[in-house]
């Protein structure tokens, strides 16, 4: 039986950060992971460049059944704290859009930084570990793998959610919470592409690859960003964002011209180019292949714009700024960036991330019911929640 002060399950962002902070306090710390390398999700995030935080990160950018829960951790370890660490290691980075920070070179820079921090603090890491059992007796946790049993006073669960199963994601963290009597809220894929109904697929899959700026709306929440037509459905940042708020059966309202008052534009074109066809005029604002599809769907009749009355122009503008899709569903965990739901925050202390009714058991990162928007927010929650647990475990 190996004895440790702290064992952390999961060598992702939250787990490694918990380990670093615990070890800095002189705690004998071990990280266990089922994969062949640490930080697998970090390495593939942001197209391999890791969108490691967002300069605008605040509690307003997170979904949770208790929206106040994340405030404590996010205020105690901020995006500026993580940026300072990145700068300390001389990692070059840039802001892409909307406060999103990416490595100039590679996500590997962030993983290397975390490995060096682990080494400096004296963290031990054991990979390709298949945990068979976790038990608790007399204030001690016993974690059993086929190789050996290990005991610890503090057990930190940083096993992530169900998103991206090809990177080793499992439901283990949720099962462990339930084993110790903690409530786990229903989970679903989030930050995920939405799929077509069969009738829409037959029409729109032909314009796969077409992208344009839109606003996407569901359940009174609106996100402005790019939208991408794919063979399977709709994707792009605007769709990934709204997928966290969209529920099966809901309609999706898309404004295809958010940057231009469409009614005003069409009236102006009617004055300037009365003989021009609608198709030509709309192609000045929207991708030509999309305009051709809208014509095919009878969203408008192709005629000289002079033939339209003001009311007809208003109707056309309304139909394009409130274009309704009814998605069939989502692409699921296979392509989802995160998991919505998870360990109920009412079961945890927001100050320490420790389970209220199970001493020495901590939950951090994606396994908890705190889900960020697209754009570096989920990494910031991982750093912050991991840092907090590391101060106490």
Secondary structure by P-SEA (a helix, b strand, c coil): cccccbbbccccaaaaaaaaaaaaaccbbbbbbccccccccccccccccccccccccccccccccccccaaaaaaaccaaaaaaaaaaabbbbbbcccbbbbbcccaaaaaaaaaaaaaaabbbbbcccccccccccccbbbbbcccbbbbbcbbbbcccccccccccccaaaaaaaaaacccccbbbbccbbbbbcaaaaacccccccbbbbbbbbccccccbbbbbbcccccccaaaaaacccccccbbbbbccccccaaaaaaaaaaaccccccaaaaaaacccaaaaaaaaaaccccccccccccaaaaaaaaaaaaacccccccccccccccccccccccccccccccccccccccccccccccbbbcccaaaaaaaaaaaaaaaacc
